[in-house]
Amino acid sequence: MVNKEKVEEAVRLLLEGIGEDCGREGLKETPSRVARMYEELLCGMEASPKEHLSKTFTAEDNQIVLEKDIVFHSICEHHLMPFFGKIHIAYIPDGKVVGISKLARTVEVFAARLQIQEKLTAQIADAIMENLHPKGVIVMAQAEHMCMTMRGVKKQGSQTVTLVSRGSFEQEESLRTLFLNLVSQK
Ligand code: ZN
């Protein structure tokens, strides 16, 4: 639960720390605005992927299910700066599937927290394994990190790619290859 009073206090201190005048017109409402913003951006801290992944349907055949180009925005826990991009998820059902939109909802639950991309990718894969019990799952994230492109090395548009596979996707290289081919198709 975001303590808005504490966040407001911290933003005031931050503004003072960087030499700003908290009383000037443009900054007057900034502490409360930032506090409300963090409450929204970090709402995934109280959410569970279970509520999205527990309603399943019986699958007739266990073919690959792929949802690609799920847009996400998250906040890097090292710099409190945004990172954002796309996530692709595939799984091989074991008699059960979820509604397609539930995969995007699962991404939202974990993206709306302080994150690192590696952990975000693994948490999505593990949540699908734990709740849906598929034969295998693979999750790929491609993201631009503002802490890299706005500062430091300033590599404009550079992408960080993370890939996590579980179950059959971990065991069978041919499945990973199939996934990568499907993801790269326009
Ligand atoms: Zn960072």
Residues whose N, C-alpha, C, O or C-beta is under 5 A from the ligand:
A	BS01	ZN	C76 H78 H79 C147
